[in-house]
Amino acid sequence: MLTKIIAIIAALLITTTPVLAKQRVAISDRCKELGVQCPQAQVLEIGKKLGELYYETHGKKPLKTVRGINIYYSTDLPLIDQAIRAVNKQMELITNS
């Protein structure tokens, strides 16, 4: 009996741990972590680019908050970083031209 209970608990932990490990990530927070200065207008551009990248990768739009803001998780960090790099590169080209 005890073995069955332990097996059930272990199975529950294994199946729910990845979901619990996902944390929401804000674009502005990620910019700070990377040491990139992103004014609000740039954060909005990154958000647009990130939405496109997310759709291209997953074939669907990201979940949204009640206020209509896209939700991204720690599992999306590679896409978030890619969007930040793309918009920063675009901004550099505009500034240098």
C-alpha positions, 0 to 999 in steps of 0.5 A: 500500500505504501509503495503505491502511494509513493508511486502515485506521489512520484508520478504526480511530481514528475508530471507537474514539475515542469509546469510549476517551474515555468515563470512569467517573464516580462520583456522589460525585466529581461532587458534589464537582466541583459543590461540593455536599455529599453525605453517603453516604445522599444519594449512595445516593438520587442513585444510585436516582434516577439509575438511574430516569432512566437507564432512562427515557432508554435503556430499559435498566438501566446496566451494573453492577460485579461488586459490583453498583454501577451504572456511569456514564460522562462521557456520562451527566453530564447525567443525573447532574447532573439526579439530583443536582439532583432529590435536593437539591431534595427534601432542601431541601423536607424540611429546610424543612418 
